[in-house]
Amino acid sequence: MEGTVVRVAAISGSLRRASANTGLIRAAAEICRESIPGLQLDHIDISALPLLNTDLEVDGGFPPAVEAFREKVSAADCFLFASPEYNYSISGPLKNALDWASRPPNCWGDRAAAILSASGGSGGSRSQYHIRQVGVGLDIHFINKPEMFTKAHQPPNKFDDDGNLIDPETKEQLRKLLLSLQAFTLSLQGKPANSQQQGIN
Ligand SMILES: Cc1cc2nc3c(=O)[nH]c(=O)nc-3n(C[C@H](O)[C@H](O)[C@H](O)COP(=O)(O)O)c2cc1C
Protein backbone atom coordinates (compact mmCIF):
# COMPACT_ATOMS: atom_id res chain seq x y z
CA MET A 1 0.00 0.00 0.00
CA GLU A 2 1.41 3.37 -1.03
CA GLY A 3 1.70 5.74 1.90
CA THR A 4 2.89 3.33 4.60
CA VAL A 5 5.87 4.98 6.30
CA VAL A 6 8.62 2.69 7.57
CA ARG A 7 10.80 4.38 10.20
CA VAL A 8 14.40 3.19 10.25
CA ALA A 9 16.56 3.82 13.32
CA ALA A 10 20.14 3.91 12.00
CA ILE A 11 23.02 3.38 14.41
CA SER A 12 26.69 3.92 13.68
CA GLY A 13 29.16 1.80 15.61
CA SER A 14 31.90 4.41 15.19
CA LEU A 15 32.16 7.60 17.24
CA ARG A 16 34.88 9.06 14.99
CA ARG A 17 34.18 12.54 13.53
CA ALA A 18 34.95 11.50 9.96
CA SER A 19 33.60 7.98 10.33
CA ALA A 20 32.93 6.17 7.06
CA ASN A 21 30.14 4.21 8.76
CA THR A 22 28.38 7.36 9.89
CA GLY A 23 28.95 8.59 6.33
CA LEU A 24 27.09 5.52 5.04
CA ILE A 25 24.18 6.45 7.29
CA ARG A 26 24.14 10.05 5.97
CA ALA A 27 24.14 8.68 2.43
CA ALA A 28 21.35 6.24 3.30
CA ALA A 29 19.23 9.08 4.69
CA GLU A 30 19.74 11.07 1.49
CA ILE A 31 18.85 8.07 -0.71
CA CYS A 32 15.64 7.56 1.32
CA ARG A 33 14.70 11.23 0.99
CA GLU A 34 15.42 11.39 -2.73
CA SER A 35 14.42 8.03 -4.14
CA ILE A 36 12.65 5.69 -1.70
CA PRO A 37 9.11 6.83 -0.91
CA GLY A 38 7.84 5.58 2.43
CA LEU A 39 11.25 4.95 4.01
CA GLN A 40 12.24 7.49 6.68
CA LEU A 41 15.70 7.09 8.18
CA ASP A 42 16.89 8.79 11.38
CA HIS A 43 20.42 8.54 12.73
CA ILE A 44 20.35 7.64 16.44
CA ASP A 45 23.54 8.96 18.06
CA ILE A 46 24.95 6.56 20.67
CA SER A 47 27.92 8.69 21.77
CA ALA A 48 26.22 9.91 24.98
CA LEU A 49 25.50 6.42 26.31
CA PRO A 50 27.49 5.53 29.43
CA LEU A 51 29.33 2.23 29.50
CA LEU A 52 26.90 -0.47 30.53
CA ASN A 53 26.71 -0.83 34.29
CA THR A 54 23.51 -2.17 35.79
CA ASP A 55 24.27 -0.27 39.01
CA LEU A 56 23.12 2.80 37.01
CA GLU A 57 19.60 1.34 36.88
CA VAL A 58 17.61 2.66 39.83
CA ASP A 59 14.12 1.36 40.66
CA GLY A 60 13.75 0.02 37.10
CA GLY A 61 14.78 3.39 35.60
CA PHE A 62 17.76 4.16 33.39
CA PRO A 63 20.10 7.16 33.12
CA PRO A 64 18.50 9.90 30.92
CA ALA A 65 20.70 9.23 27.86
CA VAL A 66 19.88 5.52 28.06
CA GLU A 67 16.17 6.20 28.53
CA ALA A 68 16.13 8.50 25.47
CA PHE A 69 17.98 5.90 23.39
CA ARG A 70 15.66 3.09 24.46
CA GLU A 71 12.62 5.17 23.50
CA LYS A 72 14.01 5.78 20.01
CA VAL A 73 14.74 2.08 19.55
CA SER A 74 11.26 1.11 20.71
CA ALA A 75 9.61 3.60 18.32
CA ALA A 76 11.40 2.33 15.20
CA ASP A 77 9.92 -0.06 12.64
CA CYS A 78 13.35 -1.46 11.78
CA PHE A 79 17.07 -0.90 12.25
CA LEU A 80 20.12 -0.19 10.16
CA PHE A 81 23.45 -0.95 11.81
CA ALA A 82 26.51 0.61 10.16
CA SER A 83 29.59 -0.40 12.04
CA PRO A 84 33.30 -0.94 11.63
CA GLU A 85 34.90 -4.25 12.43
CA TYR A 86 37.27 -3.97 15.37
CA ASN A 87 39.61 -6.92 15.91
CA TYR A 88 37.41 -9.36 14.00
CA SER A 89 34.25 -8.41 15.90
CA ILE A 90 31.59 -5.84 16.84
CA SER A 91 32.69 -2.33 17.78
CA GLY A 92 32.56 -1.65 21.53
CA PRO A 93 30.19 1.34 21.19
CA LEU A 94 27.68 -0.68 19.17
CA LYS A 95 27.77 -3.65 21.57
CA ASN A 96 27.25 -1.22 24.45
CA ALA A 97 24.19 0.25 22.73
CA LEU A 98 22.79 -3.20 21.88
CA ASP A 99 23.20 -4.23 25.51
CA TRP A 100 21.57 -1.11 27.01
CA ALA A 101 18.44 -1.48 24.91
CA SER A 102 18.30 -5.21 25.65
CA ARG A 103 17.74 -4.65 29.37
CA PRO A 104 14.18 -5.64 30.33
CA PRO A 105 11.91 -4.94 28.66
CA ASN A 106 13.96 -5.71 25.50
CA CYS A 107 13.48 -2.80 23.06
CA TRP A 108 14.78 -4.58 19.93
CA GLY A 109 12.36 -7.47 19.63
CA ASP A 110 10.51 -8.59 16.52
CA ARG A 111 11.83 -5.91 14.21
CA ALA A 112 13.72 -6.20 10.92
CA ALA A 113 17.28 -4.99 10.50
CA ALA A 114 20.05 -4.64 7.95
CA ILE A 115 23.78 -4.34 8.47
CA LEU A 116 26.44 -2.26 6.74
CA SER A 117 30.12 -2.16 7.49
CA ALA A 118 32.86 0.11 6.24
CA SER A 119 36.06 -1.47 7.46
CA GLY A 120 39.56 -2.53 6.55
CA GLY A 121 40.55 -5.50 4.39
CA SER A 122 37.65 -7.74 5.38
CA GLY A 123 35.03 -5.12 4.65
CA GLY A 124 33.65 -5.97 8.09
CA SER A 125 32.20 -9.40 7.31
CA ARG A 126 33.32 -10.96 10.59
CA SER A 127 31.74 -8.15 12.60
CA GLN A 128 28.49 -8.50 10.65
CA TYR A 129 28.19 -12.18 11.48
CA HIS A 130 28.80 -11.42 15.15
CA ILE A 131 26.06 -8.77 15.06
CA ARG A 132 23.73 -11.40 13.58
CA GLN A 133 24.65 -13.76 16.41
CA VAL A 134 23.85 -11.13 19.06
CA GLY A 135 20.60 -10.39 17.23
CA VAL A 136 19.41 -13.96 17.83
CA GLY A 137 19.23 -13.26 21.55
CA LEU A 138 17.51 -9.92 20.96
CA ASP A 139 14.89 -11.30 18.51
CA ILE A 140 16.04 -9.08 15.66
CA HIS A 141 15.23 -10.41 12.18
CA PHE A 142 17.97 -9.56 9.69
CA ILE A 143 17.60 -9.37 5.95
CA ASN A 144 19.86 -12.01 4.39
CA LYS A 145 20.58 -10.28 1.11
CA PRO A 146 22.02 -8.15 -0.29
CA GLU A 147 25.06 -8.25 1.93
CA MET A 148 27.26 -5.16 1.81
CA PHE A 149 30.91 -5.14 2.87
CA THR A 150 32.68 -1.86 2.12
CA LYS A 151 36.48 -1.80 2.06
CA ALA A 152 36.73 1.80 3.17
CA HIS A 153 40.44 2.33 2.64
CA GLN A 154 41.03 0.56 -0.68
CA PRO A 155 40.89 2.27 -4.08
CA PRO A 156 38.85 3.70 -5.63
CA ASN A 157 38.27 6.39 -2.98
CA LYS A 158 34.81 5.81 -1.57
CA PHE A 159 34.74 8.53 1.11
CA ASP A 160 36.01 12.10 1.24
CA ASP A 161 38.05 13.46 4.16
CA ASP A 162 34.85 14.14 6.15
CA GLY A 163 33.57 10.59 5.73
CA ASN A 164 30.99 11.48 3.08
CA LEU A 165 30.24 8.65 0.64
CA ILE A 166 31.35 9.67 -2.87
CA ASP A 167 31.37 6.32 -4.69
CA PRO A 168 28.37 5.79 -7.04
CA GLU A 169 28.68 1.99 -7.00
CA THR A 170 28.51 1.88 -3.18
CA LYS A 171 25.51 4.27 -3.30
CA GLU A 172 23.71 1.88 -5.64
CA GLN A 173 24.48 -1.11 -3.35
CA LEU A 174 23.12 0.94 -0.46
CA ARG A 175 19.91 1.77 -2.35
CA LYS A 176 19.27 -1.93 -3.05
CA LEU A 177 19.91 -2.86 0.58
CA LEU A 178 17.48 -0.16 1.78
CA LEU A 179 14.77 -1.39 -0.61
CA SER A 180 15.27 -4.91 0.71
CA LEU A 181 15.00 -3.67 4.31
CA GLN A 182 11.82 -1.77 3.48
CA ALA A 183 10.22 -4.78 1.78
CA PHE A 184 11.17 -7.18 4.60
CA THR A 185 9.90 -4.79 7.27
CA LEU A 186 6.54 -4.45 5.54
CA SER A 187 6.34 -8.21 5.12
CA LEU A 188 7.05 -8.79 8.84
CA GLN A 189 4.34 -6.27 9.66
CA GLY A 190 1.90 -8.03 7.33
CA LYS A 191 1.66 -5.03 5.01
CA PRO A 192 1.94 -5.25 1.21
CA ALA A 193 5.07 -3.95 -0.51
CA ASN A 194 4.62 -1.01 -2.86
CA SER A 195 5.45 -1.32 -6.54
CA GLN A 196 9.05 -0.09 -6.16
CA GLN A 197 9.82 -2.81 -3.62
CA GLN A 198 8.57 -5.69 -5.77
CA GLY A 199 11.09 -7.62 -7.79
CA ILE A 200 14.24 -6.54 -5.93
CA ASN A 201 16.88 -9.04 -4.96
C1 LIG B 1 40.96 -1.07 17.22
C2 LIG B 1 40.73 -1.30 15.75
C3 LIG B 1 40.61 -2.59 15.27
C4 LIG B 1 40.35 -2.83 13.91
N1 LIG B 1 40.18 -4.11 13.48
C5 LIG B 1 39.79 -4.34 12.19
C6 LIG B 1 39.48 -5.67 11.76
O1 LIG B 1 39.53 -6.62 12.51
N2 LIG B 1 39.06 -5.83 10.47
C7 LIG B 1 38.97 -4.78 9.60
O2 LIG B 1 38.56 -4.99 8.44
N3 LIG B 1 39.27 -3.51 9.97
C8 LIG B 1 39.66 -3.27 11.25
N4 LIG B 1 39.93 -1.98 11.68
C9 LIG B 1 39.80 -0.88 10.70
C10 LIG B 1 38.46 -0.16 10.83
O3 LIG B 1 37.38 -1.05 10.72
C11 LIG B 1 38.36 0.89 9.72
O4 LIG B 1 39.39 1.84 9.91
C12 LIG B 1 37.02 1.59 9.67
O5 LIG B 1 37.02 2.46 8.56
C13 LIG B 1 36.73 2.42 10.90
O6 LIG B 1 35.39 2.85 10.83
P1 LIG B 1 34.98 4.38 10.76
O7 LIG B 1 35.65 4.98 9.53
O8 LIG B 1 33.51 4.37 10.64
O9 LIG B 1 35.47 5.04 12.01
C14 LIG B 1 40.24 -1.73 13.01
C15 LIG B 1 40.38 -0.42 13.51
C16 LIG B 1 40.61 -0.20 14.85
C17 LIG B 1 40.71 1.22 15.37
The ligand as a Gaussian input file, in Angstrom:
#p B3LYP/6-31G(d) Opt

LIG

0 1
 C       40.959000      -1.074000      17.217000
 C       40.725000      -1.300000      15.748000
 C       40.614000      -2.587000      15.266000
 C       40.352000      -2.826000      13.906000
 N       40.176000      -4.105000      13.478000
 C       39.794000      -4.340000      12.192000
 C       39.477000      -5.667000      11.761000
 O       39.535000      -6.622000      12.506000
 N       39.060000      -5.832000      10.474000
 C       38.965000      -4.776000       9.596000
 O       38.563000      -4.985000       8.442000
 N       39.273000      -3.513000       9.974000
 C       39.665000      -3.268000      11.255000
 N       39.930000      -1.978000      11.678000
 C       39.800000      -0.881000      10.703000
 C       38.456000      -0.157000      10.826000
 O       37.382000      -1.051000      10.717000
 C       38.364000       0.893000       9.724000
 O       39.395000       1.840000       9.909000
 C       37.022000       1.591000       9.669000
 O       37.015000       2.457000       8.559000
 C       36.726000       2.416000      10.898000
 O       35.388000       2.854000      10.834000
 P       34.982000       4.383000      10.764000
 O       35.648000       4.979000       9.525000
 O       33.505000       4.370000      10.642000
 O       35.471000       5.036000      12.012000
 C       40.236000      -1.727000      13.006000
 C       40.382000      -0.423000      13.510000
 C       40.610000      -0.201000      14.854000
 C       40.707000       1.221000      15.367000

